[in-house]
Amino acid sequence: MSDQPLILAVDHNRRNLELLTQFLEREDYRARGATSLEELDQVLDGTEEIALALLDLAGFDRSIWERCERLRKAEIPFLVISPQQSAAVQQESLAHGARSVLVKPLAVKELLGLIRNLLGE
């Protein structure tokens, strides 16, 4: 499984993060989680090659956008997960480099389709 792409999942809620990483692993992806901006920074500063990031905005302040900029500059594609439909969140997400914005609750088929598309599968 080590040859599988690494997907970074970021979620302030530990239980949601656990469910998301378990889901990704069941789909044969390697998953790494971060529940804080500090953990996210550590992963981004590390040596692992991240193929894709999934960022749930719930629970984070505006400094999450700085991390989105880091992902964009590192050319790591990412999807933003929003707790609600919001034109402002969609605009800001796309302005900071998000490839798409998904609104909770997530549609599994849509999420998998986007992941596969962004990973070129």
C-alpha positions in Angstrom: 0.0 0.0 0.0 3.0 2.3 0.3 2.9 3.0 -3.5 -0.6 4.4 -3.1 -1.0 8.2 -3.1 -1.0 10.0 0.3 -4.0 12.0 1.0 -3.8 14.5 3.8 -7.1 15.0 5.7 -7.5 18.0 7.9 -10.4 18.2 10.3 -10.7 19.9 13.7 -13.1 17.2 14.9 -11.1 14.1 15.8 -14.0 11.7 15.2 -14.8 13.1 11.8 -11.1 12.9 10.9 -11.0 9.3 12.0 -14.0 8.4 9.9 -12.6 10.2 6.9 -9.2 8.6 7.1 -10.8 5.1 7.6 -12.9 5.7 4.6 -9.9 6.7 2.5 -7.9 3.6 3.7 -10.9 1.4 2.8 -10.6 2.9 -0.7 -6.9 1.8 -0.8 -5.4 5.3 -0.3 -2.8 6.1 2.3 -4.3 8.7 4.7 -2.6 11.1 7.1 -4.7 13.2 9.4 -4.2 16.6 11.1 -6.6 18.1 13.7 -4.8 21.5 14.2 -3.0 24.1 12.2 0.2 23.1 14.0 -0.2 19.4 12.9 -0.9 20.6 9.4 2.3 22.7 9.4 4.3 19.7 10.6 3.0 17.5 7.8 3.6 20.2 5.2 7.2 20.7 6.6 7.8 16.9 6.5 9.3 14.8 3.7 6.2 12.8 2.7 4.9 13.6 -0.7 1.3 14.6 -0.4 -0.8 13.8 -3.5 -4.0 15.6 -2.3 -5.4 17.4 0.7 -8.9 17.5 2.0 -9.6 20.4 4.4 -12.7 20.7 6.5 -13.0 24.4 7.4 -15.2 23.8 10.5 -13.5 24.8 13.7 -10.6 26.7 12.1 -10.1 30.5 12.0 -9.1 32.6 9.0 -5.5 31.5 9.3 -6.6 28.2 7.5 -6.3 30.3 4.3 -2.6 30.8 4.9 -2.3 27.0 4.8 -4.3 26.8 1.7 -1.8 29.2 0.1 1.0 26.9 1.2 -0.7 24.0 -0.5 -1.3 26.0 -3.6 2.4 27.2 -3.7 3.5 23.6 -3.2 1.3 22.5 -6.1 -0.7 20.1 -3.9 -4.3 20.0 -5.1 -6.8 20.3 -2.4 -10.6 20.2 -1.8 -12.3 22.3 0.8 -15.1 20.8 2.9 -17.6 23.4 4.2 -20.2 22.9 6.9 -22.7 25.0 4.9 -23.3 26.3 1.4 -21.8 29.8 1.3 -20.8 31.9 -1.7 -18.2 33.7 0.4 -16.6 30.4 1.4 -16.6 29.2 -2.1 -15.1 32.4 -3.5 -12.4 32.4 -0.8 -11.6 28.8 -1.2 -11.2 29.0 -5.0 -9.2 32.3 -4.6 -6.7 30.4 -2.4 -6.3 27.5 -4.8 -9.0 25.0 -3.9 -10.0 22.7 -6.8 -13.5 22.4 -5.5 -15.7 23.0 -2.5 -17.9 20.3 -1.0 -20.7 20.9 1.4 -21.5 18.6 4.3 -22.9 16.1 4.4 -20.6 14.6 1.9 -21.8 12.5 -1.0 -19.4 9.6 -1.1 -19.6 9.0 -4.9 -18.9 12.7 -5.5 -16.0 12.8 -3.1 -14.5 9.6 -4.6 -15.0 11.0 -8.1 -13.2 14.2 -7.3 -10.4 12.4 -5.6 -9.9 10.0 -8.5 -10.0 12.9 -11.0 -7.5 15.0 -9.1 -5.1 12.0 -8.7 -5.4 11.3 -12.4 -6.9 7.8 -11.9 
